[in-house]
Amino acid sequence: MVPNLIGAMCAITWHIYDNQDALYGLVTLQGIFTFIGNSTLALASFTIFKKEETYE
């Protein structure tokens, strides 16, 4: 998850400083979708971890 987050932060930062003013809405939308995607990935990994049974 950390590489996804770092890549997303780099892409969003680049878009903020290199895009036209008219595209700031798309940058915000990309940030929102990145947050949703990373949150659901974290939730899924936590759910899998909790449901995994150990046979010791």
Long-range contacts (C-beta under 8 A, 24 or more apart in sequence): 1-38, 1-41, 1-42, 1-45, 4-34, 4-37, 4-38, 4-41, 5-34, 5-38, 8-34, 8-38
